[in-house]
Amino acid sequence: NNSFLTHKDVGFYADQLCVSANYLNEIVKSETGISAKKHISERLLMEAKNLLLYSEMDIAEISHVLQFSEPTHFTKFFKKETGCTPRSFQQQKP
């Protein structure tokens, strides 16, 4: 939770735990049923959804906060994970 914005790769977390990325992924998957990379993506996605629903920031600002190099990269990530664009998700605000 402390590093998901700045470090989106499994290798960083494996290094922090002094294990290989493959080993970390193997252990995480055996315990949770999903890969370490998927856990990282899900944490990032949860933050993105919170910002989209509960902040007044636009897509570009959210992309910057989440440290995507371009808003288009954020949009592509979000659509891949959810099946909808950040804008359409944001417009579903209650």
C-alpha positions in Angstrom: 0.0 0.0 0.0 2.9 2.4 0.6 4.5 2.1 -2.9 1.8 1.1 -5.4 1.8 4.6 -7.0 5.5 4.7 -7.6 6.3 1.0 -8.2 3.9 -1.0 -10.4 6.2 -4.0 -11.1 6.5 -7.2 -9.1 10.3 -7.0 -9.2 10.4 -4.0 -6.8 8.4 -5.8 -4.2 10.4 -9.0 -4.7 13.6 -7.0 -4.1 12.1 -5.5 -0.9 11.4 -9.0 0.3 14.8 -10.4 -0.9 13.2 -13.0 -3.1 12.9 -13.4 -6.9 9.9 -12.0 -8.8 9.0 -15.5 -9.9 9.1 -16.8 -6.3 7.0 -13.9 -5.0 4.5 -14.5 -7.8 4.4 -18.2 -7.1 3.8 -17.7 -3.4 1.2 -15.0 -3.8 -0.7 -17.0 -6.4 -0.7 -20.2 -4.3 -2.1 -18.3 -1.3 -4.6 -16.0 -3.1 -5.3 -17.5 -6.4 -4.2 -14.5 -8.3 -0.8 -13.2 -9.4 1.2 -10.5 -7.6 0.9 -8.3 -10.7 -2.9 -8.6 -10.5 -2.8 -7.6 -6.9 -0.8 -4.5 -7.8 -3.2 -3.7 -10.6 -6.2 -4.2 -8.4 -4.8 -1.8 -5.8 -4.1 0.8 -8.5 -7.6 0.3 -9.9 -9.2 0.8 -6.5 -7.4 4.1 -6.1 -8.4 5.2 -9.6 -12.1 4.4 -8.9 -12.0 6.3 -5.7 -10.5 9.3 -7.4 -12.9 9.1 -10.3 -15.9 8.9 -8.0 -15.0 11.1 -5.0 -12.7 13.8 -6.3 -13.3 16.8 -8.6 -10.1 16.0 -10.6 -10.3 15.4 -14.3 -8.9 12.3 -16.1 -5.6 14.0 -16.8 -5.1 15.0 -13.2 -5.9 11.5 -11.9 -3.5 10.0 -14.5 -0.8 12.3 -13.1 -1.6 11.5 -9.4 -1.5 7.8 -10.3 1.9 8.4 -12.0 1.0 7.2 -15.5 3.3 8.8 -18.1 0.3 9.8 -20.3 -3.5 10.1 -19.7 -3.9 7.7 -22.6 -1.9 5.0 -20.8 -4.2 5.5 -17.8 -7.3 5.2 -20.0 -6.0 2.1 -21.6 -5.2 0.5 -18.2 -8.6 1.4 -16.8 -10.5 0.1 -19.8 -8.5 -3.1 -19.9 -9.3 -3.8 -16.2 -12.9 -2.6 -16.1 -14.3 -2.8 -19.7 -15.3 0.9 -19.6 -13.4 4.2 -19.9 -12.6 6.3 -16.9 -14.9 9.0 -18.2 -17.9 6.7 -18.5 -17.1 5.3 -15.1 -16.9 8.8 -13.6 -20.3 9.7 -15.1 -21.9 6.9 -13.2 -21.5 8.9 -10.0 -24.5 8.3 -7.7 
